[in-house]
């Protein structure tokens, strides 16, 4: 039973598993930060598009009023 404790392959696997576990948190932190930035950028673009649409609707209404008056 304890023979596998003396084999190098076992300790390589243990070290690899520890390494993977230690790298999960920083990698997910970087990925979440990038996703948060992307979400903020998309949200800003949507708000800008809504603002532009409202301005365009106001301009259209103004032009339609002018056309009716003419």
C-alpha distances in whole Angstrom, upper triangle without the diagonal:
4,5,7,8,10,12,15,15,13,15,18,17,17,20,22,21,22,25,26,26,28,31,31,34,36,36,37,40,41,41,43,45,47,47,49,51,52,52,55,57,57,58,61,62,62,64,67,67,68,71,72,72,74,77,77,78,80,82,83,84,86,88,88,90,92,93,94,96,98
4,5,5,7,10,13,14,11,13,16,16,15,18,20,20,21,23,25,25,27,29,30,32,34,35,36,38,40,41,42,44,46,46,48,50,51,52,54,56,56,58,60,61,62,64,66,67,68,70,72,72,74,76,77,78,80,82,82,84,86,87,88,90,92,93,94,96,98
4,5,6,7,11,12,10,12,15,15,15,18,20,20,21,24,25,26,27,30,31,33,35,35,37,39,41,41,43,45,46,47,49,51,51,52,55,56,57,58,61,62,63,65,66,67,68,71,72,73,75,77,77,79,81,82,83,85,87,88,89,91,93,93,95,97,98
4,5,5,8,9,7,9,12,12,12,15,16,17,18,20,22,22,24,26,27,30,32,32,33,36,37,37,39,41,42,43,45,47,48,49,51,53,53,55,57,58,59,61,63,63,65,67,68,69,71,73,74,75,77,79,79,81,83,84,85,87,89,89,91,93,94
4,6,8,9,7,8,11,11,11,13,15,16,16,19,21,21,22,25,26,28,30,31,32,34,36,36,38,40,41,42,44,46,47,48,50,52,52,54,56,57,58,60,62,63,64,66,68,68,70,72,73,74,77,78,79,80,82,84,84,87,88,89,91,93,94
4,7,9,8,8,11,13,13,14,17,18,18,20,22,23,24,26,28,30,32,32,34,36,37,38,40,42,43,44,46,48,49,50,52,54,54,56,58,59,60,62,64,65,66,68,70,70,72,74,75,76,79,80,81,83,84,85,86,89,90,91,93,95,96
4,6,6,7,9,11,11,13,15,16,17,19,21,22,23,25,27,29,31,31,33,35,36,36,39,41,41,42,45,46,47,48,51,52,52,54,56,57,58,61,62,63,64,67,68,68,71,72,73,74,77,78,79,81,83,83,84,87,88,89,91,93,94
4,5,5,6,9,10,11,12,14,15,16,18,20,21,22,24,27,28,28,30,32,33,34,36,38,38,40,42,44,44,46,48,49,50,52,54,55,56,58,59,60,62,64,65,66,68,70,70,72,74,75,76,78,80,81,82,84,86,86,88,90,91
4,5,5,6,9,10,10,12,14,15,16,18,20,21,23,26,27,26,28,31,31,32,34,36,37,38,40,42,42,44,46,47,48,50,52,52,53,56,57,58,60,62,63,64,66,68,68,70,72,73,74,76,78,78,79,82,83,84,86,88,89
4,5,5,6,9,10,11,12,14,15,17,18,20,21,24,26,26,27,30,31,31,33,35,36,37,39,41,42,43,45,47,47,49,51,52,53,55,57,57,59,61,62,63,65,67,68,69,71,73,73,75,77,78,79,81,83,83,85,87,88
4,5,5,6,8,10,10,12,14,15,16,18,20,23,24,24,26,28,29,30,32,34,35,36,38,40,40,42,44,45,46,48,50,51,52,54,56,56,58,60,61,62,64,66,67,68,70,72,72,74,76,77,78,81,82,83,84,87,88
4,5,5,6,9,10,10,12,14,15,16,18,21,22,22,24,26,27,28,30,32,32,34,36,37,38,40,42,43,44,46,48,48,50,52,53,54,56,58,59,60,62,64,64,66,68,69,70,72,74,75,76,78,80,80,82,84,85
4,5,5,6,9,10,11,12,14,15,17,20,21,21,22,25,26,26,28,30,31,32,34,36,36,38,40,41,42,44,46,47,48,50,52,52,54,56,57,58,60,62,63,64,66,67,68,70,72,73,74,76,78,78,80,82,83
4,5,5,6,9,10,11,12,14,16,18,20,20,22,24,25,26,28,30,31,32,34,36,36,38,40,41,42,44,46,47,48,50,51,52,54,56,57,58,60,62,63,64,66,67,68,70,72,73,74,76,78,79,80,82,83
4,5,5,6,9,10,10,12,14,17,18,18,20,22,23,24,26,28,29,30,32,34,35,36,38,39,41,42,44,45,46,48,50,51,53,54,56,57,59,60,61,63,65,66,67,69,71,72,73,75,77,77,79,81,82
4,5,5,6,9,10,10,12,15,16,16,18,20,21,22,24,26,26,28,30,31,32,34,36,37,38,40,42,43,44,46,47,48,50,52,53,54,56,58,59,60,62,63,64,66,68,69,70,72,74,74,76,78,79
4,5,5,6,9,10,11,14,15,15,17,19,20,21,23,25,26,27,29,31,31,32,35,36,37,38,41,42,43,45,46,47,49,51,52,53,55,57,58,59,61,62,63,65,67,68,69,71,73,73,75,77,78
4,6,5,6,9,10,12,14,15,16,18,20,20,22,24,25,26,28,30,31,32,34,36,37,38,40,42,43,44,46,47,49,50,52,53,55,56,58,59,61,62,63,65,67,68,69,71,73,74,75,77,78
4,5,5,6,9,11,12,12,14,16,17,18,20,22,23,24,26,28,29,30,32,34,35,36,38,39,41,42,44,45,47,48,50,51,53,54,55,57,59,60,61,63,65,66,67,69,71,72,73,75,76
4,5,5,6,9,11,10,12,14,15,16,18,20,21,22,24,26,26,28,30,31,32,34,36,37,38,40,42,42,44,46,47,48,50,52,53,54,56,58,59,60,62,63,64,67,68,69,71,73,74
4,5,5,8,10,10,11,13,15,16,17,19,21,22,23,25,26,27,29,31,32,33,35,37,38,39,41,42,44,46,47,48,50,52,53,54,56,57,58,60,62,63,64,66,68,69,70,72,74
4,6,7,8,9,11,12,14,15,17,18,20,21,22,24,26,27,29,30,32,33,35,36,37,39,41,42,43,45,47,48,49,51,52,54,56,57,58,60,61,63,64,66,67,68,70,72,73
4,6,6,6,9,10,11,12,14,16,17,18,20,22,23,24,26,27,29,30,32,33,35,36,38,39,41,42,44,45,47,48,50,51,53,54,55,57,59,60,61,63,65,66,67,69,70
4,6,5,6,8,10,10,12,14,15,16,18,20,21,22,24,26,27,28,30,31,32,34,36,37,38,40,42,43,45,46,47,49,51,52,53,55,57,58,59,61,63,63,65,67,68
4,6,5,6,9,10,10,12,14,15,16,18,20,21,22,24,25,26,28,30,31,33,34,36,37,39,40,42,43,45,46,47,49,51,52,53,55,57,58,60,61,62,64,66,67
4,6,5,6,9,10,11,12,14,15,17,18,20,21,23,24,26,27,29,30,32,33,35,36,38,39,41,42,44,45,47,48,50,51,53,54,55,57,59,60,61,63,65,66
4,5,5,6,9,10,11,12,14,16,17,18,20,21,23,24,26,27,29,30,32,33,35,36,38,39,41,42,43,45,47,48,49,51,53,54,55,57,59,60,61,63,64
4,5,5,6,8,10,10,12,14,15,16,18,20,21,22,24,25,26,28,30,31,32,34,36,37,39,40,41,43,45,46,47,49,51,52,53,55,57,58,59,61,62
4,5,5,6,9,10,10,12,14,15,16,18,20,21,23,24,26,27,29,30,31,33,35,36,37,39,40,42,43,45,46,48,49,51,52,54,55,57,58,60,61
4,5,5,6,9,10,11,12,14,15,17,18,20,21,23,24,26,27,29,30,32,33,35,36,38,39,41,42,44,45,47,48,49,51,53,54,55,57,59,60
4,5,5,6,9,10,11,12,14,15,16,18,20,21,22,24,26,27,29,30,32,33,35,36,37,39,41,42,43,45,47,48,49,51,52,53,55,57,58
4,5,5,6,9,10,10,12,14,15,16,18,20,21,22,24,25,27,28,30,31,33,35,36,37,39,40,42,43,45,46,47,49,51,52,54,55,57
4,5,5,6,9,10,11,12,14,15,17,19,20,21,23,24,26,27,29,30,32,33,35,36,38,39,41,42,44,45,47,48,50,51,53,54,55
4,5,5,6,9,10,11,12,14,15,17,18,20,21,23,24,26,27,29,30,32,33,35,36,37,39,41,42,43,45,47,48,49,51,53,54
4,5,5,6,9,10,10,12,14,15,16,18,20,21,22,24,26,27,29,30,31,33,35,36,37,39,41,42,43,45,46,47,49,51,52
4,5,5,6,9,10,10,12,14,15,16,18,20,21,23,24,26,27,29,30,32,33,35,36,38,39,41,42,44,45,46,48,50,51
4,5,5,6,9,10,11,12,14,15,17,18,20,21,23,24,26,27,29,30,32,33,34,36,38,39,41,42,43,45,47,48,49
4,5,5,6,9,10,11,12,14,15,16,18,20,21,22,24,26,27,29,30,31,33,35,36,37,39,41,42,43,45,47,48
4,5,5,6,9,10,10,12,14,15,16,18,20,21,23,24,26,27,29,30,31,33,35,36,37,39,41,42,43,45,46
4,6,5,6,9,10,11,12,14,15,16,18,20,21,23,24,26,27,29,30,32,33,35,36,38,39,40,42,44,45
4,5,5,6,9,10,11,12,14,15,16,18,20,21,22,24,26,27,28,30,32,33,34,36,37,39,41,42,43
4,5,5,6,9,10,10,12,14,15,16,18,20,21,22,24,26,27,29,30,31,33,35,36,37,39,41,42
4,5,5,6,9,10,11,12,14,15,17,18,20,21,23,24,26,27,29,30,31,33,35,36,38,39,41
4,5,5,6,9,10,11,12,14,15,16,18,20,21,22,24,26,27,28,30,32,33,34,36,38,39
4,5,5,6,9,10,10,12,14,15,16,18,20,21,22,24,26,27,28,30,31,32,34,36,37
4,5,5,6,9,10,10,12,14,15,16,18,20,21,22,24,26,27,29,30,31,33,35,36
4,5,5,6,9,10,11,12,14,15,17,18,20,21,23,24,26,27,29,30,32,33,35
4,5,5,6,9,10,11,12,14,15,16,18,20,21,22,24,26,27,28,30,32,33
4,5,5,6,9,10,10,12,14,15,16,18,20,21,22,24,26,27,28,30,31
4,5,5,6,9,10,11,12,14,15,16,18,20,21,23,24,26,27,29,30
4,5,5,6,9,10,11,12,14,15,17,18,20,21,23,24,26,27,29
4,5,5,6,9,10,10,12,14,15,16,18,20,21,22,24,26,27
4,5,5,6,9,10,10,12,14,15,16,18,20,21,22,24,26
4,5,5,6,9,10,11,12,14,15,17,18,20,21,23,24
4,5,5,6,9,10,11,12,14,15,17,18,20,21,23
4,5,5,6,9,10,10,12,14,15,16,18,20,21
4,5,5,6,9,10,10,12,14,15,16,18,20
4,5,5,6,9,10,11,12,14,15,17,18
4,5,5,6,9,10,11,12,14,15,16
4,5,5,6,9,10,10,12,14,15
4,5,5,6,9,10,11,12,14
4,5,5,6,9,10,11,12
4,5,5,6,9,10,10
4,5,5,6,9,10
4,5,5,6,9
4,5,5,6
4,5,5
4,5
4
